[in-house]
Amino acid sequence: MKKLLALLMITAALAACSKKEEAPKTDTEAAMQSAADSAKAAASGAAAAASDAADAAKAAASDAAADVSAAADKAKVEANNAMSAAKDAAKDAVNTAADKAKDSVNK
C-alpha cells in the first residue's frame, strides 16, 4: 500500500512539474492574432457580399425569366390571332372564288 501511495505521489509530482505555464503573449503574437482576426472578419464580409451578389443575380434572372415568359405568352396570342386571320382570309378567298365561279356559270 505504501508503494502504491508513493507511486501516486511521484506521478502527481511529475504531472505538476510537467505542466507548462503559458507565457504571456508577446507583441508579435498579439499582432499576429490581430491580423488573423482581421483576416477572418474580412473573409466573413467577403462571403456576405458574395451571398448578396448571388441573391441579386438570382433576382435579376428571375425577373428576366418572367419577362421572357410574358413575351412568349404575348407572341402565342399574336400567333393565334394571325392564324385566325389567315383562316378567315382563306375562307373568304374560297367563298369569293366560288361565288365568281357560280356567277360565271349562271351567265
FENDA-V962754 format. One record per residue. N is the residue number from 1. RES is the residue in one letter. PSI is psi as a letter, one per 40 degrees, with the letter a starting at -180 (* if undefined). BURIAL is 1 if it has 24 or more other C-alpha atoms within 12 Angstrom, else 0. D_CENTER is the distance of its C-alpha to the mean C-alpha in whole Angstrom. Layout:
N/RES/PSI/BURIAL/D_CENTER ; N/RES/PSI/BURIAL/D_CENTER
This chain:
1/M/d/0/70 ; 2/K/d/0/71 ; 3/K/d/0/69 ; 4/L/d/0/66 ; 5/L/d/0/66 ; 6/A/d/0/67 ; 7/L/d/0/64 ; 8/L/d/0/62 ; 9/M/d/0/63 ; 10/I/d/0/62 ; 11/T/d/0/59 ; 12/A/d/0/58 ; 13/A/d/0/60 ; 14/L/d/0/58 ; 15/A/d/0/55 ; 16/A/d/0/55 ; 17/C/d/0/56 ; 18/S/e/0/53 ; 19/K/h/0/51 ; 20/K/h/0/49 ; 21/E/h/0/49 ; 22/E/h/0/46 ; 23/A/i/0/47 ; 24/P/i/0/46 ; 25/K/i/0/43 ; 26/T/i/0/44 ; 27/D/d/0/43 ; 28/T/d/0/41 ; 29/E/d/0/39 ; 30/A/d/0/39 ; 31/A/d/0/37 ; 32/M/d/0/35 ; 33/Q/d/0/34 ; 34/S/d/0/33 ; 35/A/d/0/31 ; 36/A/d/0/29 ; 37/D/d/0/28 ; 38/S/d/0/27 ; 39/A/d/0/25 ; 40/K/d/0/23 ; 41/A/d/0/23 ; 42/A/d/0/22 ; 43/A/d/0/19 ; 44/S/d/0/18 ; 45/G/d/0/18 ; 46/A/d/0/16 ; 47/A/d/0/13 ; 48/A/d/0/13 ; 49/A/d/0/13 ; 50/A/d/0/10 ; 51/S/d/0/8 ; 52/D/d/0/10 ; 53/A/d/0/9 ; 54/A/d/0/5 ; 55/D/d/0/6 ; 56/A/d/0/9 ; 57/A/d/0/7 ; 58/K/d/0/6 ; 59/A/d/0/9 ; 60/A/d/0/11 ; 61/A/d/0/10 ; 62/S/d/0/11 ; 63/D/d/0/14 ; 64/A/d/0/15 ; 65/A/d/0/15 ; 66/A/d/0/17 ; 67/D/d/0/19 ; 68/V/d/0/20 ; 69/S/d/0/20 ; 70/A/d/0/23 ; 71/A/d/0/24 ; 72/A/d/0/25 ; 73/D/d/0/26 ; 74/K/d/0/29 ; 75/A/d/0/30 ; 76/K/d/0/30 ; 77/V/d/0/33 ; 78/E/d/0/34 ; 79/A/d/0/35 ; 80/N/d/0/37 ; 81/N/d/0/39 ; 82/A/d/0/40 ; 83/M/d/0/41 ; 84/S/d/0/43 ; 85/A/d/0/44 ; 86/A/d/0/45 ; 87/K/d/0/47 ; 88/D/d/0/49 ; 89/A/d/0/50 ; 90/A/d/0/51 ; 91/K/d/0/53 ; 92/D/d/0/55 ; 93/A/d/0/56 ; 94/V/d/0/57 ; 95/N/d/0/59 ; 96/T/d/0/60 ; 97/A/d/0/61 ; 98/A/d/0/63 ; 99/D/d/0/65 ; 100/K/d/0/66 ; 101/A/d/0/67 ; 102/K/d/0/69 ; 103/D/d/0/71 ; 104/S/d/0/72 ; 105/V/d/0/73 ; 106/N/e/0/75 ; 107/K/*/0/77
